[in-house]
Amino acid sequence: MKDFNLSRHYNTTHKDKYDKYNGAARVAIVAELRGKIHHQQSFFTKATTIQESSLKVCYAVSLELAKAKKPYSDGKIVKRLTRRIFDIQNHVEVKLKEVTHDCKYFSLALDESMDVTDVSQLLIYARAIDSSFEVHEELLKLVALHDTTKGRDIFNAVQSVVSEYGGFDKLSAVVTDGAPSMQGKHTGFAGLLQQSGVDCPILHCIIHQEALCAKSMNFSHVMDLVTKVTNLIRGGNRSLNHKTFVAFLDEVIAVYGDLQMHTEVRWMSRGKRLERFFALLAEIPVFLEDSIRCDTSAYCSKLRDTEFLFDMAFLADISSHLNHLNMQLQGRSQTVSDLYAHVNAFQSKLTLFKEDFSSDRPNLAHLRSVEQMCKDAPRMPENTSQVQIEKLQQQFKDRFQDFYTMKPRIVLFTDPLSAAVSAQPPELQLQLCELQSDPFFQAKRQERGISFWRLLPESRFPLLRDFALSTAGIFGSTYICESNFSTMKHIKSKERNRLTDETLFHLIPHCTEIIYDSGMLSHAQCCSAHLSSSSTDVIPLKLQQS
């Protein structure tokens, strides 16, 4: 690009914004902009590279099928590919045993769900941490429970799997989905584990508890009407109504192009559905009156009732904040202190919302839908918003007791330099005094969490490092199990419902983030060289390296 064009573009578009920066500030701004453009370019380059690699694999497999003059469903060719998958899984199992043998602590995440053939599948995930604070989250086993799913069945299955990896000696915690068969103190998995002599925290998944808190708000009159109106427009056999509604929204240039269905199983669907419904409040009554043949006067009058609309606006806003919390709690590699901090932050938000409603001039900047209603209505009617916030606060206090019990431990792990020494276990107090008095650690350091604990020399702080290792290795949620159940339902679908339990287990890890090392590839190359001397139906080396 010519210098003149660049200069003209800068003078007409960016001069007012960036001319005020000089010296080091200008250098920093330029570096930041270069970083952003590099990030954008690398993002698209990475996506293109992944697509090209996938395309190469597809062509390579197709070439092998064509060379063999076999259909794509041919059993021999599929067996060749299946053997590769089994080889990979066997290699991963060996690596997992090495990881669990070398680790200092590990925790378990357990969850059970039905597959498409009504067989209960138990996912057992391990989070292992070694002495250098390297964390590994890997699938140990997918166990099919063909009979009952009682606490004894789950305990026997977990005990059998964990014994292959060294037993429960290094177990620091277990997190479950909270079902009675998991959390039962006598005949549940938790009770049987403690009876077997294993003493460790057994946590109820923090995401499941958040979802149960969200269900405590009693706004059934809002959700019932929203459900009825949505079903009237796009539910069941109303395809004509639905097409007409979508065309109507497009004609009036509405904010959204359609309504969204809701199901209780999908926890965040309520908030997303209410957000769309509230945004289309001006269009929905018009469509009901003009295009729906049945009597919709009762629905339309409700959708114009101020008190009802305030309830809907409040529910939409709170559901949106709950959805945001749910998203924060999701994701891999989060420590239990990260999850606890998100829950604490939301409780502080609830206190803020309550204070906003109790004041003479409510501050509704954080509740956008309610704020919009206040602009349209002369005054806010007496509603149950404050009562519902108090009810939600009580739910958050009653639940998460297992995490509240760990609060001193979480506080120490999060900020050891400010933690109260007297609140910690006696065996850690002396070393904690030394740590808080050390001038190297007293300096304002940027490291937090695991990055900070890596700095501690084991020779000086062996007990504190051991405490940090046991805490950093704890699962706080069963998110990793839930995400793999979604994968499982894609693999074992209605069209592939005859997959055996062993094949299903071998297929699931290849849709996760397991990274294979060069040892597996060299082993596969040796096998390939051996097989090529006796058969031509072998996947070529290029495909293995793709």
Secondary structure, DSSP 8 states (H G I E B T S, - for coil): --HHHHHHHIIIIIHHHHTT--HHHHHHHHHHHHHHHHHHHHHHHHHHHHHHHHHHHHHHHHHHHHHTT--TT-HHHHHHHHHHHHHHHHHHHHHHHHHHHH-SEEEEEEEEEE-TTS-EEEEEEEEEE-TT--EEEEEEEEEEE-S---HHHHHHHHHHHHHTTT-STTEEEEEE---HHHH-SSSSHHHHHHHTT----EEE-HHHHHHHHHTTS--HHHHHHHHHHHHHHHSTT-HHHHHHHHHHHHHTT-SSSS-----TTSTTHHHHHHHHHHHTTTHHHHHHHHH--S--HHHHHHTT-HHHHHHHHHHHHHHHHHHHHHHHH-SSS--HHHHHHHHHHHHHHHHHHHHHHHSSS---TT-HHHHHHHHHSSS----SHHHHHHHHHHHHHHS-HHHHHTHHHHHHHH-TTTS-GGGS-HHHHHHHHHHHH-HHHHS-----THHHHTTS-TTT-HHHHHHHHHHHT----SHHHHHHHHHHHHHS-GGGTT--HHHHHHHGGGGTT----HHHHHHHHHHHHHHHTT-S----HHHHH-
